[in-house]
Amino acid sequence: MSRRHHIAFTIHALTPEDFQSYLFSDDDLNSAIRNQVYHDMMAPLSNYFIYTGHNSYLTGNQLSSECSEVPIEKALKRGVRVIELDIWPNSSKDDVHVLRGRT
């Protein structure tokens, strides 16, 4: 991840604002598909396949790996259009954190 992105992490947490800022940055994140439609998109949504990710934030297997933004970045660069994030309220319940099962 480039240094231009100011992302606040607190025990593997990424704020929604930071994530949105990263997704809409001017970096080469999905640059080939970001600015243009390259297919006829007139069919119903159910006619299209969407490349998705599961446990997108894990560095390895589901049981013992760490959470990180790196797998998310790699998935998005590969063209994944949907990622999974586990969002939990913070202790004061006025914000959310992206965490793996509150761990």
C-alpha distance (Angstrom), angle and dihedral (degrees) to the residues before:
residue distance angle dihedral
M1 . . .
S2 3.77 . .
R3 3.77 121.2 .
R4 3.80 90.5 -118.3
H5 3.78 89.6 79.9
H6 3.76 112.8 82.6
I7 3.78 102.4 -156.8
A8 3.77 120.5 173.8
F9 3.79 114.1 -144.3
T10 3.77 123.4 -172.8
I11 3.78 111.6 178.9
H12 3.82 93.6 -29.2
A13 3.81 94.4 -39.1
L14 3.80 125.1 137.8
T15 3.79 119.1 -167.7
P16 3.80 117.4 -127.5
E17 3.81 89.9 -123.4
D18 3.80 92.1 54.8
F19 3.80 91.6 47.2
Q20 3.80 92.1 50.0
S21 3.80 90.5 47.8
Y22 3.80 89.9 52.0
L23 3.81 93.7 48.3
F24 3.80 93.2 50.4
S25 3.80 96.5 41.3
D26 3.79 121.8 122.0
D27 3.81 92.6 -114.4
D28 3.79 121.0 116.0
L29 3.79 93.3 -89.9
N30 3.81 103.6 147.1
S31 3.80 89.7 -25.4
A32 3.80 92.0 161.9
I33 3.79 92.2 61.9
R34 3.78 103.6 23.5
N35 3.81 100.2 84.4
Q36 3.77 105.5 29.6
V37 3.77 143.4 46.9
Y38 3.78 108.8 -133.4
H39 3.81 100.7 179.4
D40 3.78 135.5 57.0
M41 3.79 99.5 -93.2
M42 3.82 98.0 -173.8
A43 3.84 96.8 104.1
P44 3.83 122.6 93.3
L45 3.81 114.8 -81.7
S46 3.81 91.2 -110.7
N47 3.84 88.8 67.1
Y48 3.81 93.1 67.2
F49 3.78 132.9 77.0
I50 3.79 117.2 -135.5
Y51 3.81 118.0 -156.4
T52 3.82 104.7 -130.1
G53 3.78 138.0 -179.8
H54 3.79 131.3 -140.1
N55 3.82 121.8 -154.8
S56 3.80 84.7 2.5
Y57 3.79 92.5 171.6
L58 3.84 97.8 56.8
T59 3.81 123.0 101.3
G60 3.81 93.4 -150.8
N61 3.79 140.3 -20.2
Q62 3.78 121.9 3.8
L63 3.80 96.8 -114.2
S64 3.79 106.1 48.7
S65 3.80 110.7 12.7
E66 3.79 129.1 107.4
C67 3.81 128.5 -113.1
S68 3.79 117.8 -112.3
E69 3.78 142.8 157.0
V70 3.83 89.9 -127.6
P71 3.85 96.7 80.2
I72 3.82 89.4 48.0
E73 3.79 91.1 52.3
K74 3.82 91.5 47.7
A75 3.81 92.2 48.7
L76 3.80 92.4 50.4
K77 3.80 91.1 48.6
R78 3.84 88.7 52.4
G79 3.79 88.7 56.0
V80 3.80 102.2 -98.9
R81 3.80 106.4 159.9
V82 3.82 99.2 -171.3
I83 3.79 125.5 42.6
E84 3.77 132.1 -176.9
L85 3.79 120.4 -121.0
D86 3.81 125.8 177.7
I87 3.80 104.8 -141.4
W88 3.80 120.4 -165.8
P89 3.81 131.4 178.1
N90 3.78 116.5 -107.5
S91 3.80 121.1 -118.0
S92 3.81 94.0 -87.9
K93 3.82 90.8 44.0
D94 3.80 92.5 -131.7
D95 3.82 96.0 108.1
V96 3.79 140.1 19.2
H97 3.80 136.1 -121.3
V98 3.78 130.6 -155.8
L99 3.81 103.4 -123.7
R100 3.78 137.9 153.2
G101 3.79 105.7 -110.3
R102 3.82 91.4 -36.9
T103 3.78 90.2 -61.2
